[in-house]
Amino acid sequence: MNSFYHSTRSNSDSVTSKQAILRGIAPDGGLYVADWLGEKKLNLARVCGQGFQQTAELVLGALLPDFTADEISACVAAAYGEQWDTPACCPVTKLGDDWLLELYHGPTSAFKDVALQMLPQLMGVASKDGEAGGKNIMIVTATSGDTGKAALDGFAGVDGCGVTVFYPEGKVSDIQYLQMATQAGANVAVSAVRGNFDDCQTTVKQIFADRELAGRLAEKGCVLSSANSINVGRLAPQVTYYFDSYAQLVRTGAIELGDVVTYCVPTGNFGDVLAGYYAKLLGLPVGKLIVASNSNDVLTDFLTTGTYNRLRPFNKTISPSMDILVSSNLERMLYYFCDGDCELVASLMADLAEKGSYTVPPTVLERIRSVFACGRADDDDTRAQISGTWDKLGVLIDPHTAVAKKVLDETAADGSARVVLSTASPYKFSADVLAALDEDTDGMNGFACMDALAAKTSTVAPAQLSGLRDAAVLHTDVNDREGMGAFVEAACARVFQ
């Protein structure tokens, strides 16, 4: 079996998974994909008889074939240990007649921890294997809120690595801001950017494509890589929790082995839901993957019409991690549903960059819609879901999870078990969650809201969030898009001097 990866836009440059992880993005701007994905199926009975860590080893072994079993085992042990507040890592709990997959039990209280506790381990193995050519690695990532802190936490203090994070100024929650701005570590750099997340993400891609910058950094012994879900090393670990959640449902008797399960995923950059499609290709009995969007509903429109149009108003919402108009991972999905037609994918991406939109052929849209469904929720819908879920079910959910629950509630039941992916602790968005519960938050900062939310619901804020009130702000940089490349270069010089 061919075990190489190549760009979504060209199949001329084959690389190993270790090389793909270290590069992050292909030289032509495409994302790394594997044509052999789906040729190998995981043993579902085996998955259902084991825990999260063992399933992670199976999943990563299938998706990253040039890592040895011992290498993967060591990575899993380091990534999924005592830094999680439950041995299950990602437990499944009841949500009325449906189920909640809790992905926020890691060190930064967001689902990104599943991948970003793993990615530094994978990169460390790959670089020691000689794939980095002996160079230092600077991770450069854009964040709409959660990826930034998860990347900072994962890479802080890692030998031979630095991490630079860009976030949109004023467009993350106050707790998300403090998680990043208070991050300690000699190898970390953080900057706000004047603009929105798409400005951050687009410019980061341009930084990766800047050959002159790459040349200057190479002379100083440094290469750039990514911690965004454009990196296959970010995407692969997320496949684990789809298989593990299925196993939990089998063990509880909610389903029988082989039954189909529907997943509803709040998503902006399409990575979280794409991991579900990868799980399906690896043999998981996935029914529909429901894409839940907030009022930045570019994905809902695309899945409905076949036209992706980023030229639309950008809405600042109470679910900021989904405030995205350019969903990078959609490119990977297009590649697979276009039967690996790199020329078509490259053409669509060129149209998106130059014209602001593209339209897929009707046959491609039909195939996509056979797997992916969609729906949307605005802020009023989201608040109503937070309130209703608490009042009726006694379950406290964050705004992103509430978007997914609203969409799932509006989706006709088909008899399958249905799982909502809960992507963050509600305490990361204490003010908005508290306001949704009809409490006045005027004049209250994030920690006052956190305390009031705990008192109202008799729940407890994660220590890593409540402890931020005593942490010193260490990062105050703000840049325009034009200054981001220089900021990265300066960070490399400082970290690797």
Disulfide bonds with the S-S distance in Angstrom:
none
